[in-house]
Amino acid sequence: MTTRGRRRDAEENRDRILRAARALLARQPAASMDDLAQAAGVVRRTVYAHFPNRDELLAGLAGKCSADLLEALSRTDRDALEPEVALADFVLTLWTAGEEYRLLISLAESNLGMAGIRELLLPVAAQSYALLERARAGGRFATHLPLPVLGSALQAMTLAMMRAVNDELWTDDGSRAAVAVLVAAGLPAAAAEETVRLRSPRVRSHDVAHG
């Protein structure tokens, strides 16, 4: 086998392990590396070749989470949307893309600490900050908090709502979470609800089907 072929096989094995870990740990947070090898359909040595210990596995999952969220967020040009609509779309996209990762974010947080999570989410936070900055420049959102503080608070709030779904405290398709973020950013509740209604996944699907 050529070097390129071996490299491709290694990359495929790594992706297979991460996919298996995502599904397995979502069901069994305490699953062992042996359990993971079995779920991925590889020998234990292959798992350890890519991830020498559980901490590195969880870090790999968190990194994949960040990359996948950025890829999902890149599919929409929010510069063409009104500021509040752009922020609603941002939250809905983040919620949908992050749904399968909610438990994994919690696992990563417990292993990497909040500093690790913030570092992974910095590119996502930068996009959120830019949206807030544009909205505030247009007089759309309240000015009672400095932008960096508001951005951090909204990020923490979103993660807290995701954890609440993990803990089965509520269920949400992202719509109520998006309304909560818009209200916290300073939009009146009625306006926030209308904005999210127009940008919800259900409405977008309907528009695509009948547009």
Secondary structure, DSSP 4 states (H G I P E B T S, - for coil): --HHHHHHHHHHHHHHHHHHHHHHHHH-TT--HHHHHHHHTS-HHHHHHH-SSHHHHHHHHHHHHHHHHHHHHTTS-GGGS-HHHHHHHHHHHHHHHHGGGHHHHHHHHHHHHHHHHHHHTHHHHHHHHHHHHHHHHTT-S--SS-HHHHHHHHHHHHHHHHHHHHTTS---SSHHHHHHHHHHHT--HHHHHHHHHHHSHHHHHHHHHH-
